[in-house]
Amino acid sequence: EAPAGKGARPWLAFGTTLTITDIATGVTITCVVDDREAAGSPHVVDLSPSGFEAMAPLSQGVTQVNISW
């Protein structure tokens, strides 16, 4: 459970601000890297529940995104 506005990314420096856009909906959010993704995870970024929910229903679980920083 990441705090709101936070996310995990395996190799970006802590404090990096990410702009994440859901490809299907065009909804864009920002988050700050404050953790590392688990080793071997297939995810590009792991968002806080509130960050993910701003783009897609939590029940969806994953979504295709573009990321910039």
C-alpha positions in Angstrom: 0.0 0.0 0.0 1.9 3.0 -1.3 0.9 6.5 0.0 -1.1 8.6 -2.4 1.0 10.2 -5.1 3.8 7.7 -4.7 5.1 4.8 -6.8 7.8 2.2 -7.3 10.2 2.0 -10.2 13.2 -0.4 -10.3 15.9 1.9 -11.5 14.9 5.6 -11.3 16.2 7.7 -8.4 14.0 8.3 -5.4 12.3 11.6 -5.7 11.9 11.4 -9.5 8.5 12.7 -10.7 6.8 10.5 -13.2 4.0 11.5 -15.6 1.9 8.5 -16.3 -0.8 8.4 -19.1 -3.3 5.6 -19.4 -3.2 4.6 -23.1 -6.8 3.6 -23.2 -8.4 6.6 -21.5 -5.8 9.4 -22.0 -6.0 10.1 -18.2 -2.7 11.4 -16.9 -1.4 11.4 -13.3 1.9 12.2 -11.6 3.7 10.3 -8.9 7.0 10.5 -7.1 9.3 7.4 -7.0 9.7 6.5 -3.3 10.3 2.7 -3.5 11.7 -0.1 -5.7 9.6 -2.5 -7.7 10.1 -6.1 -6.6 12.8 -8.0 -8.4 11.4 -9.9 -11.4 8.1 -8.0 -11.5 6.5 -7.7 -14.9 5.2 -4.2 -14.1 6.8 -1.0 -15.4 5.6 1.0 -12.5 3.8 0.1 -9.3 1.4 2.9 -8.3 -0.4 3.7 -5.1 -4.0 2.5 -5.1 -5.3 6.0 -5.3 -3.0 6.8 -8.2 -4.1 3.7 -10.1 -7.8 4.4 -9.3 -7.5 7.8 -10.9 -6.8 6.1 -14.2 -8.7 2.8 -14.0 -10.9 0.7 -11.6 -8.8 -1.0 -9.0 -10.5 -4.3 -10.0 -8.8 -4.0 -13.4 -5.4 -4.6 -11.7 -3.1 -3.5 -14.6 -3.4 -1.0 -17.5 -1.1 -0.1 -20.4 0.6 3.3 -19.8 3.1 5.7 -21.2 5.6 7.1 -18.7 7.8 10.2 -18.9 10.1 11.9 -16.4 
